[in-house]
Amino acid sequence: MRKVYEDKDMTMVSYYRALLEDEGIPTLVKNEYAQLAMGEVPFTQVYPELWVDNDIDYSAAVELIRSVRDDSANEKEVLVNYRRSKSMQAVMWIGTVMIVLILTWAFCGFIKFLVS
């Protein structure tokens, strides 16, 4: 048995476990419920761990997890580039100006209310 993945988020461990099981790689999750002991035990010792049953499957499992993680990293890079585009900056600028104008209008109305 060899450990292939560890994360504080059980959702990600379960996701990778399902991927490996779909590929026919038998797995085991250790520390699945150990987070209940957090506080009594150091937090790094209660992270859920994904292990492969057979050492032969280790390299295939690591490669599969790495390929999925790299694909998601590429998606994040595209999202960051989208957020930094010129049109998106213009939209954010217009939104900021609109908020300032609305707050100014509301403040002026509040002042008129106090004066009268």
C-alpha positions in Angstrom: 0.0 0.0 0.0 1.2 3.5 -0.9 -0.2 6.9 -0.2 -1.1 8.8 -3.4 -3.0 11.9 -2.1 -3.7 13.8 1.1 -5.9 16.9 1.6 -7.7 18.6 4.4 -10.8 18.5 2.2 -12.5 15.1 2.3 -14.5 16.1 -0.9 -11.3 16.1 -3.0 -10.1 12.8 -1.5 -13.4 11.2 -2.3 -13.3 12.7 -5.9 -9.9 11.3 -6.6 -10.9 8.0 -5.0 -13.9 7.8 -7.4 -11.6 8.5 -10.4 -9.2 5.8 -9.4 -11.9 3.3 -8.7 -13.4 4.0 -12.1 -10.1 3.1 -13.6 -10.0 -0.2 -11.8 -7.4 0.9 -9.2 -8.5 -0.4 -5.7 -8.1 2.3 -3.0 -8.4 2.9 0.7 -9.1 6.1 2.6 -7.4 6.5 5.9 -8.3 9.1 8.5 -11.8 9.4 6.9 -13.4 10.3 10.3 -10.2 11.4 12.1 -11.1 15.1 11.8 -13.5 14.5 14.7 -10.5 14.2 16.9 -9.0 17.6 15.7 -7.9 19.6 18.7 -6.9 16.5 20.6 -4.5 15.5 17.9 -2.4 17.8 15.7 -4.4 18.9 12.6 -1.8 17.6 10.1 -2.3 14.0 11.5 -6.0 13.9 10.8 -6.0 14.8 7.1 -7.8 12.2 5.0 -5.3 10.2 3.0 -5.9 8.2 -0.2 -3.9 5.0 -0.6 -3.7 2.5 -3.4 -3.9 -1.2 -2.4 -1.3 -2.5 -4.8 2.1 -0.9 -5.2 1.9 -1.8 -8.9 -0.9 0.7 -9.4 1.0 3.5 -7.7 2.5 5.2 -10.7 -0.8 5.0 -12.7 -2.7 6.5 -9.8 -0.2 9.4 -9.3 -0.2 10.1 -13.1 -4.1 10.1 -13.2 -4.3 12.5 -10.2 -1.6 14.7 -11.6 -3.3 15.0 -15.0 -6.6 15.9 -13.5 -5.0 18.5 -11.2 -3.0 20.0 -14.1 -6.2 20.3 -16.2 -8.0 22.1 -13.3 -4.9 24.4 -13.0 -5.3 25.3 -16.7 -8.9 26.1 -16.2 -8.0 28.4 -13.2 -5.5 30.2 -15.4 -8.1 30.9 -18.1 -10.4 32.2 -15.4 -7.7 34.6 -14.1 -6.9 35.8 -17.6 -10.7 36.5 -18.2 -10.9 38.4 -15.0 -8.0 40.6 -16.0 -9.3 41.4 -19.5 -9.8 45.0 -20.6 -13.5 44.7 -21.0 -13.9 43.2 -17.5 -11.9 46.0 -16.1 -14.2 48.5 -17.8 -17.3 46.8 -16.4 -15.8 46.9 -12.9 -14.9 50.6 -13.3 -18.5 51.4 -14.4 -19.9 49.4 -11.5 -17.7 51.3 -9.1 -18.8 54.6 -10.5 -22.5 53.6 -10.3 -22.1 52.6 -6.6 -20.5 55.9 -5.8 -23.3 57.8 -7.5 -26.0 55.9 -5.7 -24.3 56.4 -2.3 -23.9 60.1 -3.0 -27.6 60.4 -4.0 -28.7 58.5 -0.8 -26.5 60.7 1.4 -27.9 63.9 -0.1 -31.4 62.6 0.5 -30.5 61.8 4.1 -29.1 65.3 4.6 -32.3 66.9 3.2 -34.3 64.8 5.6 -32.2 66.0 8.6 -32.5 69.6 7.5 -36.2 69.6 7.0 
